[in-house]
Amino acid sequence: MTDSYNELLGQQVDQYQILRHIARGGMADVYLAQDVDLQRKVALKVMLDTLAAADPQFGARFRREAQMVAKLDHPNIVQVYNVGRTPANQPYIAMQYIEGGSLRDKLKELAEREKLLTTEQALNIARQIALALGAAHQAGIVHRDMKPANVLIRSDGTPVLVDLGIAAVRGGAKLTQTGSIIGTPAYMSPEQVRGQAIDGRADLYALGVILYEILAGIRPFDADESIAVLHQQVYEEPFPLSGFRPDLAPQTLQLVETALQKDPSRRYQSAEKMALAMDNAIRAEGFYGPNPQATVVLTQLDDSALISRQMVVRPPQRRPDTPALPPQPEEQAKQPVPLWAAAALIILVLGIVLFFIFRSITGPGLPVTENNAIATAVSLTNEPGGETAVPPAAPSETANPPEPAAAATETLPTETPPPTDTPPPTSAPTPTNTPTATPDSGPETISIGQSARGVPLEAVRLGSGEKAVVLVGGLHAGYVPASVSLAQQFINYFQDNLSLIPAGTVLYIIPSANPDSPNVPGKLEGRLNANGVDLNRNWDCLWTENAQWRGNTVPGSGGAYPFSEPETQALRDFILDVQAQAVVFWEARATLGLASPGSCGGSPQVSGRLAQVYGDAAGYVVTDFENLTNQALNGDSANWLDAQNIPAISVLLPDYDDMDWNNNLAGVTAVLREYGQ
């Protein structure tokens, strides 16, 4: 290895001019560089030359894994630009430069000021991280070193996940002779500590630790020595979060408790399920729903946007006793712990470390695989400061774990939500016992794309049949906020009543197809996305750039061309991919309610029956909106879908903020009965 990182300063490596050194980690030096071709700053991560020397296959594996990470297109995952080699033949990776520091930096500053993020801020930050992990897990990538230092903050407050798969990059047979365990003790799952095979659920455990730390201002497992922390991770329960934060809603407490289960089968079985539980917790805390803007606080940490830790955190009386063995009778429990038992405990913990050290002395042993890489990689450290970029990641065959066939679950009572305009909070979903051969009935949150501002667009899947019914809220989210409330109400309702979904049906609900629109009910601005385009004027049916609305021409409202907007592209592709049997868009307004069938320039091809079924059950007028109002619609979603032989209707609610729950429940139930059998 070179004696100093200064040798590259001032040099140009390919198109990257090295400006300054940022940090050195156990794997690489990180530099700030300027891309002279594209005139932008990048983070250049240059691998330490000892790694390549120890494993001749390192370079090829590094390139392959970097290419896999580069395919991840997610607003909460750092972008990988390029890979190459320095003049000294050291592999490097060029990636997006993030200037806002790390989440670890923010938490440290908050601790020094005796401040906490609000619960809404904490849950929204964790939710975005969960969505990033979900994208990585779906691509076969397990992070394996989730911690606040590996979450960087963009200038707009968006959290960005970095260092994906660093353990696997170090996982070559000759790189595993340091005799330690991969990961940072405070955030390692029990199975990592034991050296067992891991999957994405280990990342979710670490995210649970991070969320606990954000909410309480203290880690659930902490000690002066790493060995003591490892022991806590395996054998001890954290002090209940409710002991620190009695103000938190039960759903928030359940969220953290489920994430921190020692047994992976009792945790959330996917990042999507954990994100859904976070949505429930956000609503249970009294907020409308997920709010991407809640993370903006990370840019400044202004006192006015924070809460005092002393005002909400109650000092714990004691740490709960959580012996590894079953509790003994009371008279035995009061006896002093025998010396031999204490000695045995110490030997057990030290034995883990000594075993790895012995392996490093005698040779690498078995080839490194997903099953044994955990116990044979980098040294244990307390969490260091955050690095500035992301190394390449490795695929894992177990990133999406199968649902356990006989995992113990906790059954929570469910209740049908009342017909109110505000979606009621629901408890976090518990892990299911569904065997791997049986389709999962959900709920499952699926990322289908992103908005013009980069906000994730999501669909919630419920049911496991083959016939897809799609319900779309928030196509004009700011114009008709009731459509978002209604979609969310249906998610809550069917989550608690999965048996009401016909066996042959899979129901997809998109709560907000236009999250960028400002909240101005009944006003034009609430229909437009961040590019000023009306998302129901951007479909390829009688499309025009300057579309009509209420008889007036609105310049540019149709977009530059059909499907020019990321939101309409995502909706179109998703509906086609799932081969929807019926699609319902909620809009407004019609005083008596209206079910209008799609029809592109003539009579409906396949949507007339759908409008009749919905309208009759809901008690809504059934007729074509254009004929009723003598208005021509340009670029309408339901009209385009009908032309593709996909039944689609627009349901106009009685008012912009009235979701009319009972009538629409009747309409949706009738559609499921008609199209889902």
Buried (B, 14 or more C-beta within 10 A) or exposed (E): EBEEBEBBEEEEBBBBBBBEBBBEBBBBBBBBBBBEEEEEEBBBBBBBBEBBEBBEEBBEBBBEBBEBBBEBEBBBBBBBBBBBBBEEEBBBBBBBBBEBBBBBBBBBEBBEEEBBBBBBBBBBBBBBBBBBBBBBBBBBBBBBBBBBBBBBBBEBBBBBBBBBBBBBBBBBBBBBBBBBBBBBBBBBBBBBBBBBBBBBBBBBBBBBBBBBBBBBBBBBBBBEEBBBBBBBBBBBBBBBBBBBBEBBBBBBBBBBBBBBBBEBBBBBBBBBBBBBBBBBBBBBBEBBBBBBEBBBBBBEBEEEBBBEBEEBBEEEEEEEEEEEEEEEEEEEEEEEEEEEEEEEBEEEBEEBBEEBEEBBEEEBBEEBEBEBBBBBBBEBEEBEEBBBBBBBBBBBEBBBBEBBEEBEEEEEEEEEBEBEBBBBBBBBBBBBBBEEEEEBBBBBBBBBBBBBBBBBBBBBBBBBBEBBBBBBBBBBBBBBBBBBBBBBBBBBBBBBBBEBBBEBBBBBBBBBBBBBBEEBBBEBEBBBBBBEBBBBBBBBBBBBBEBBBEEEEBEBBBBEEBBBBBBBBBBBEBBEEBEBBBBBBBBBBBEEBBBBBBBBEEEBBBBBBBBBBBBBBBEBBBBBBBEEBEEEBBBBBBBBBBBBEBBBBBBBBBBBBBBBBEBBBBBBBBBBBBBBE
